[in-house]
Amino acid sequence: MMSRREEVSDALLELLKEEIPEVADWKSAATGAKRGKEISGTISCDKIKFGLDAKGEREATATYSIYVLDPASITGVDTIADRIDAVLTANPNINRWATDSRVKEILFGVAQGRETAGLALITLEVKFDLIPTIYEEG
């Protein structure tokens, strides 16, 4: 049986695979990025905080790191990061798996001797109930 974190992570992974196809290799990891030979993306759930919502039910707030890495620094990772931000902003409930989410920040990394970003690190905050059901829209 999957944990809610794993269910939300899988839903986030599928959304990004569908909406950002130029990143050929999306992965989900416990922590940190994975590096390959081609442009790749990694989703990592770094921490989960627990609390109570307005109705007194338990909810979780997970902090995800979404890494996009271009080892050659030629793809325009900053443009991909902007698209990921737009996709996540347009779908804050991650296809009904979360109650809400939002991009908190985007950090860029530039390799020495390069002019374009080769790494983007997107921090995403996701809120979800601990009840394992898909949310109704509305």
Secondary structure, DSSP 8 states (H G I E B T S, - for coil): ---HHHHHHHHHHHHHHHH-TTS-EEEEESSS----SS-EEEEEEEEEEEEE-TTS-EEEEEEEEEEEE-TTS-S-HHHHHHHHHHHHHH-TTTTTT-SEEEEEEEEEE--TT-SS-SEEEEEEEEEEESS-S-----
